[in-house]
């Protein structure tokens, strides 16, 4: 009996141990399901987060991604044993749905493949886990699915928020880009390509120098008012024909009139002589215009301005160089003389560097850009440093030049434009070229001519020159018919010295 009792007791104990072991096994399996299911979701969420970084919302990509995940879902289901379907089918369905919703932000084709591979790996991980959980109670399975659904919902909300933020950022970037584009366009439109040559269409009768003297303003106003209505007569002087009145006496003798404008020249450093004659002429009620034939060192006369040339334009026009200092010293010679006239309140039609586009004088041999820099340097030096508020700046093209617009310094540095020609007639086409360059508000003069256009040519020839100025010596005495001169100087359309108003 004793042995039988012992055997019975052993069997009973083994059965109890087996029951106890069986009772503990489902909880362990349930914990494994929770752990592995969470791991599977975290892997998918991590891949989804990497996808969001690409910020591409292409519809085609989303379609491909969803298809990829649908395939992965099928693979997962096919690999799960039928006996485990009660647990795994719910988990897999939740994961597949959550992944499709989470992948709202597209990436690239390689990333799509990566997601598919991760889904397959998740299925392989789930299969052995599901095999261990055949007897998991329905309540435990529901809790597991609920936990995963809560996590997935939170992740989906976070992804949606990220998408919204991304969309807002993109919209802000687009608006900023549009604003930047508009700003750049406006700036480009407001900024001319070449400030030096821009025709700013300064209002009529307004000098380029806002601080111009009253006498300069009065003279300029008169010229502007005359422009297009009449023409002012002028004559260039000579000083080597036995008298500095040679041309003026000739004209008066033949016509009984004096020209209104007297042309003078600072050549050969005749600063004192020119100023004396300018003062005398202005005192008689006349108008003074001065040019300057000289070499590139600002000495000599006509032959030097033809025969000399600057060797280094860049050095001459670069402030601080020795060449620049020499250049400034040269132009200051005339500035000192012009200041004497300023101090006597004498306005001057200042005509430097004339016929610049012809190519024969040194100041035009460096090309249009260098000429403009040369002109502007003198203008600023005379206006800002010397304070020469008595100057009216006359920019004189040549009749043989071309591309006038490329040579024009700009309205900020020019008060009157003009051209010269020794071709007979009114030269209407030349006038038109200048007008096309400077516009309507800058008066245009015929600043040098040989044979004076007849009264009929001046009135009907289509050229509205505001003044003409015949060149000296034989140009006035030999090139012009006496009867024509008499008719011209006595025509009501032509203004002579005695017909000028008081300009003082």
C-alpha positions in Angstrom: 0.0 0.0 0.0 2.8 2.2 0.8 4.3 2.0 -2.6 1.0 2.5 -4.4 0.3 5.5 -2.2 3.6 7.0 -3.1 3.0 6.4 -6.9 -0.5 8.0 -6.6 0.9 11.0 -4.8 3.6 11.5 -7.5 1.0 11.4 -10.3 -1.2 13.9 -8.5 1.7 16.3 -7.9 2.8 16.0 -11.6 -0.7 16.8 -12.7 -0.9 19.8 -10.4 2.5 21.0 -11.7 1.3 20.6 -15.3 -1.9 22.5 -14.6 0.0 25.3 -12.9 2.5 25.5 -15.7 -0.3 25.6 -18.3 -2.1 28.3 -16.4 1.0 30.5 -16.4 1.9 30.1 -20.1 -0.9 32.3 -21.7 0.1 35.4 -19.7 3.7 35.1 -20.9 2.5 34.7 -24.5 0.3 37.7 -24.2 3.2 39.8 -23.0 5.2 38.7 -26.0 2.4 39.7 -28.3 2.3 43.2 -26.9 6.0 43.6 -27.0 6.4 42.3 -30.6 3.4 44.1 -31.9 4.7 47.4 -30.5 8.1 46.8 -32.0 6.5 46.1 -35.3 4.6 49.4 -35.2 7.5 51.4 -34.0 9.5 50.1 -37.0 6.8 51.1 -39.4 6.4 54.5 -37.7 10.1 55.2 -38.0 10.1 54.4 -41.7 7.1 56.7 -42.0 8.9 59.5 -40.2 11.8 59.2 -42.6 9.4 59.4 -45.5 7.9 62.7 -44.1 11.3 64.4 -44.5 11.0 64.3 -48.2 7.9 66.6 -48.2 6.7 65.5 -51.6 2.9 65.4 -52.1 2.8 63.7 -55.5 -0.4 61.7 -55.9 1.3 59.1 -58.0 3.7 58.3 -55.3 1.0 57.9 -52.6 -0.9 55.5 -54.9 2.3 53.4 -55.4 3.0 53.4 -51.7 -0.5 52.3 -50.8 -0.3 49.5 -53.4 3.0 48.4 -51.9 1.6 48.2 -48.5 -1.5 46.3 -49.7 0.9 43.7 -51.2 2.8 43.5 -47.9 -0.5 43.0 -46.1 -1.3 40.1 -48.3 2.1 38.5 -47.7 1.6 38.9 -44.0 -1.7 37.2 -44.0 -0.5 34.3 -46.2 2.4 33.6 -43.8 0.3 33.6 -40.6 -1.0 30.0 -39.6 -4.7 29.6 -39.8 -4.8 28.7 -36.1 -3.5 32.1 -35.2 -5.9 34.1 -37.3 -8.0 35.2 -34.3 -5.2 37.3 -33.0 -2.9 38.2 -36.0 -5.7 39.2 -38.4 -6.8 42.0 -36.2 -3.2 43.2 -35.4 -2.2 43.0 -39.1 -5.3 44.8 -40.3 -4.7 47.6 -37.8 -1.0 47.9 -38.8 -1.7 47.9 -42.5 -4.4 50.6 -42.1 -2.3 52.7 -39.8 0.7 52.5 -42.1 -1.4 53.5 -45.2 -2.7 56.5 -43.2 0.7 57.4 -41.8 2.4 57.5 -45.2 0.8 60.7 -46.3 4.2 62.3 -47.1 5.8 60.7 -50.2 9.4 59.9 -50.6 11.2 58.1 -53.4 10.8 54.8 -55.1 13.7 53.3 -53.1 12.0 54.4 -49.9 8.8 52.6 -51.1 10.7 49.4 -51.5 12.1 49.9 -48.0 8.7 50.2 -46.5 7.6 47.0 -48.3 10.6 45.1 -47.0 10.0 46.3 -43.5 6.4 45.1 -43.7 7.5 41.7 -44.9 10.0 41.6 -42.0 7.2 42.5 -39.6 5.1 39.6 -40.9 8.0 37.2 -40.4 8.3 38.4 -36.8 4.6 38.1 -36.2 4.3 34.5 -37.5 6.3 32.8 -34.7 4.8 35.0 -32.1 1.3 34.1 -33.3 2.2 30.4 -33.2 2.9 30.7 -29.5 -0.5 32.4 -28.9 -3.0 30.0 -30.2 -4.9 30.0 -26.9 -4.7 33.7 -26.1 -8.1 34.8 -24.6 -10.2 37.2 -26.7 -10.0 39.9 -24.0 -6.2 40.0 -24.1 -6.3 40.2 -27.9 -8.7 43.1 -27.7 -6.5 45.0 -25.3 -3.5 44.5 -27.5 -5.4 45.8 -30.6 -6.7 48.8 -28.6 -3.2 49.7 -27.4 -1.8 49.6 -30.9 -4.8 51.6 -32.2 -4.3 54.3 -29.6 -0.6 54.6 -30.5 -1.4 54.6 -34.2 -4.0 57.4 -33.8 -1.6 59.5 -31.9 1.1 59.0 -34.6 -1.4 59.7 -37.4 -2.4 63.0 -35.6 1.2 64.0 -35.3 1.8 63.2 -39.0 -1.3 65.3 -39.9 0.0 68.2 -37.8 3.4 67.9 -39.5 1.7 67.9 -42.9 -0.2 71.0 -42.0 2.9 72.7 -40.7 4.8 71.7 -43.9 2.0 73.1 -46.1 2.0 76.3 -44.1 5.8 76.6 -44.5 5.5 75.9 -48.2 2.8 78.6 -48.6 5.0 81.0 -46.6 8.0 80.2 -48.7 5.9 80.7 -51.9 4.7 84.1 -50.7 8.2 85.1 -49.7 9.5 84.0 -53.0 6.8 86.0 -54.8 7.5 89.1 -52.7 11.2 88.7 -53.3 10.6 88.4 -57.0 8.5 91.5 -57.0 11.0 93.4 -55.0 13.9 92.4 -57.4 11.8 93.3 -60.5 10.9 96.8 -59.0 14.5 97.4 -58.1 15.7 96.5 -61.6 13.0 98.7 -63.2 14.0 101.6 -60.9 17.7 101.2 -61.7 18.8 102.3 -65.2 21.4 100.1 -67.0 23.8 103.0 -67.4 23.3 105.9 -65.0 25.7 108.2 -66.9 23.8 108.0 -70.2 20.2 107.9 -68.8 18.0 110.6 -70.2 16.1 111.7 -67.1 14.0 114.3 -69.0 14.7 117.1 -66.6 11.9 119.7 -66.8 12.3 122.5 -69.3 14.0 125.7 -68.2 15.6 124.0 -65.2 19.4 124.0 -65.1 21.4 120.9 -64.1 23.0 122.7 -61.2 20.3 123.4 -58.6 22.5 126.1 -57.1 22.9 128.0 -60.4 23.2 131.8 -60.1 20.3 134.1 -60.8 22.0 135.5 -63.9 22.5 131.9 -65.3 18.9 131.0 -64.6 17.7 134.2 -66.3 19.8 133.5 -69.4 18.8 129.9 -69.6 15.1 130.8 -69.2 15.4 133.2 -72.1 17.1 130.5 -74.3 14.4 128.0 -73.3 11.6 130.4 -74.1 13.2 131.2 -77.5 13.7 127.6 -78.5 11.4 126.6 -81.3 10.2 130.2 -81.8 13.2 132.0 -83.2 17.0 131.6 -83.6 19.7 133.6 -81.9 22.6 134.7 -84.1 26.2 134.1 -83.1 29.8 134.5 -84.3 33.1 133.0 -83.3 36.0 135.5 -82.8 39.6 135.5 -83.9 42.4 137.5 -82.5 45.1 137.3 -85.1 43.5 139.3 -87.9 44.7 142.7 -86.7 41.7 143.3 -84.4 39.8 141.2 -82.0 36.7 142.7 -83.5 37.5 141.5 -87.0 34.4 139.3 -87.7 32.0 141.6 -85.8 33.0 144.6 -87.6 32.6 142.7 -90.9 29.1 141.6 -90.1 28.0 145.0 -88.9 29.5 146.6 -92.0 27.5 144.2 -94.3 24.2 143.9 -92.4 24.0 146.9 -90.0 23.6 144.3 -87.1 25.8 142.6 -84.6 25.3 139.0 -83.6 23.9 138.3 -80.2 26.4 135.7 -79.1 30.1 136.0 -79.1 32.2 132.9 -79.2 35.6 132.9 -77.4 38.4 130.3 -76.9 40.8 129.8 -74.0 43.4 128.3 -76.3 47.0 129.2 -75.8 46.1 130.0 -72.1 44.5 133.2 -73.2 42.5 133.4 -70.0 42.9 137.1 -69.3 42.2 138.2 -72.9 39.1 136.0 -73.2 37.8 137.2 -69.9 38.3 140.8 -70.8 36.5 140.4 -74.1 33.7 138.4 -72.4 33.2 141.1 -69.8 33.1 143.7 -72.5 30.6 141.8 -74.6 28.3 141.1 -71.7 28.5 144.7 -70.8 27.1 145.5 -74.2 24.2 143.3 -73.5 25.5 140.2 -75.4 25.7 136.5 -74.6 29.1 134.8 -74.0 30.0 131.3 -75.0 33.5 129.8 -74.4 35.3 126.7 -75.7 38.8 125.5 -75.1 41.1 124.1 -77.8 44.2 122.6 -76.0 46.4 119.5 -75.8 45.8 116.7 -73.4 48.1 118.5 -70.9 45.7 121.5 -71.2 48.2 123.8 -73.0 48.6 124.8 -76.6 45.8 125.3 -79.1 44.1 123.6 -82.1 47.1 121.7 -83.4 47.8 120.2 -79.9 44.3 119.0 -79.4 44.6 117.1 -82.7 48.1 115.8 -82.2 48.2 114.8 -78.5 46.6 111.8 -76.9 46.3 110.3 -73.4 48.3 107.1 -73.0 46.4 105.7 -70.0 42.8 106.8 -69.6 42.2 104.6 -66.6 45.1 106.2 -64.7 43.9 109.7 -65.6 40.4 109.0 -64.5 41.3 107.2 -61.3 41.3 109.5 -58.3 44.6 109.6 -56.4 46.9 108.7 -59.2 49.6 111.1 -60.4 48.0 111.2 -63.8 44.7 112.2 -62.2 46.4 114.9 -60.2 47.9 116.3 -63.3 44.6 116.2 -65.1 42.9 118.1 -62.3 45.6 120.7 -62.3 45.1 121.1 -66.0 41.3 121.7 -65.9 41.7 123.9 -62.9 43.4 126.5 -65.1 40.2 127.3 -66.8 38.2 126.9 -63.6 40.2 129.8 -62.1 39.4 132.0 -65.1 35.7 131.0 -65.1 35.6 131.9 -61.4 36.7 135.4 -62.2 33.6 135.7 -64.5 31.5 134.2 -61.8 32.7 136.8 -59.4 31.6 139.4 -61.9 28.2 137.8 -62.2 28.7 136.9 -65.9 26.9 133.7 -67.0 28.8 131.6 -69.6 27.6 129.1 -72.2 30.5 126.7 -71.4 31.3 124.4 -74.3 34.2 122.1 -73.4 35.4 119.0 -75.3 33.3 119.8 -78.4 33.1 117.5 -81.4 34.0 114.6 -79.1 32.4 111.9 -81.2 34.3 113.0 -84.3 37.5 111.1 -83.2 40.0 113.8 -84.2 40.4 115.6 -80.8 42.2 113.8 -78.0 39.2 114.0 -75.7 37.3 111.7 -78.1 40.0 109.2 -78.9 39.4 107.2 -75.8 35.9 106.2 -76.8 32.4 107.1 -75.5 32.7 105.7 -72.0 36.0 107.5 -71.3 34.6 110.7 -72.7 31.6 110.6 -70.5 33.8 110.1 -67.4 36.0 113.0 -68.6 33.0 115.3 -69.0 31.4 114.3 -65.6 34.7 114.7 -63.8 35.1 118.2 -65.1 31.4 119.0 -64.4 31.7 117.8 -60.8 35.0 119.5 -60.2 33.8 122.8 -61.5 30.3 122.6 -59.9 31.1 121.0 -56.5 34.7 122.1 -55.8 34.9 125.5 -57.5 31.2 126.4 -57.1 30.9 127.7 -60.7 27.2 128.4 -60.6 27.5 130.8 -63.6 28.0 127.9 -66.1 25.4 126.6 -68.6 26.9 123.4 -69.9 26.7 123.0 -73.7 27.4 119.5 -75.1 28.5 119.7 -78.7 28.3 116.7 -81.0 30.0 116.7 -84.4 28.2 116.5 -87.7 30.4 113.5 -88.7 29.6 111.4 -85.6 27.2 108.6 -84.9 25.6 106.8 -82.0 25.0 110.0 -80.2 23.2 108.3 -77.3 26.4 106.4 -76.4 28.3 109.6 -76.0 25.7 111.7 -74.2 26.7 112.3 -70.5 23.1 112.6 -69.4 20.7 115.3 -68.4 22.2 115.7 -65.0 25.4 117.1 -66.6 24.1 118.9 -69.7 21.9 122.0 -70.1 22.1 122.6 -73.9 23.0 120.1 -76.6 24.1 120.8 -80.1 26.0 119.8 -83.1 28.1 121.5 -85.7 28.3 121.0 -89.5 30.0 122.8 -92.3 27.5 121.4 -94.8 25.3 123.9 -96.4 21.6 124.1 -95.4 19.6 123.8 -92.2 20.9 120.3 -91.5 17.5 119.1 -90.3 18.6 115.4 -90.1 21.5 116.4 -87.8 19.1 118.3 -85.6 16.8 115.3 -85.5 19.6 113.1 -84.3 20.4 115.3 -81.4 16.8 115.7 -80.5 16.3 111.9 -80.5 19.1 111.7 -78.0 18.3 114.5 -75.6 14.5 114.7 -75.9 12.1 117.6 -75.9 13.2 119.7 -73.0 16.9 120.3 -73.7 17.4 123.2 -76.1 19.5 122.3 -79.2 21.9 124.7 -80.9 23.9 124.8 -84.1 27.1 125.6 -82.3 29.4 125.8 -85.3 28.7 126.3 -89.0 30.4 127.6 -92.1 27.7 128.9 -94.4 24.8 130.3 -92.4 21.4 128.7 -93.5 19.2 131.2 -95.3 16.2 132.6 -93.5 13.9 130.4 -95.5 15.9 127.3 -94.7 15.9 128.1 -91.0 12.1 128.6 -90.9 11.0 125.8 -93.2 13.9 123.3 -93.1 12.6 121.3 -90.2 15.5 122.3 -87.9 14.6 124.2 -84.7 18.1 125.2 -83.7 18.0 127.8 -80.9 21.1 129.5 -82.1 23.7 129.4 -84.8 27.3 130.4 -84.6 29.4 131.0 -87.7 33.1 130.0 -87.5 35.7 132.8 -87.7 37.8 134.5 -90.4 37.1 133.3 -94.0 34.2 131.2 -93.0 32.2 134.3 -92.4 33.9 136.5 -95.0 34.3 134.1 -97.9 31.8 131.3 -97.4 28.7 133.5 -97.0 27.0 135.5 -99.7 26.7 139.2 -98.5 23.1 139.5 -99.6 22.2 136.3 -97.7 23.9 137.6 -94.6 22.0 140.9 -94.9 18.7 139.0 -95.2 19.5 136.7 -92.4 20.5 139.3 -89.8 17.5 141.5 -90.7 14.9 138.7 -90.6 12.5 138.9 -87.7 13.1 135.2 -87.0 16.7 135.9 -86.3 17.6 137.6 -83.0 20.6 140.0 -83.0 22.4 141.9 -80.3 20.1 144.9 -80.3 17.1 142.7 -79.9 18.2 140.8 -76.8 16.3 141.6 -73.6 18.1 142.8 -70.5 19.6 139.6 -69.2 21.6 141.0 -66.2 
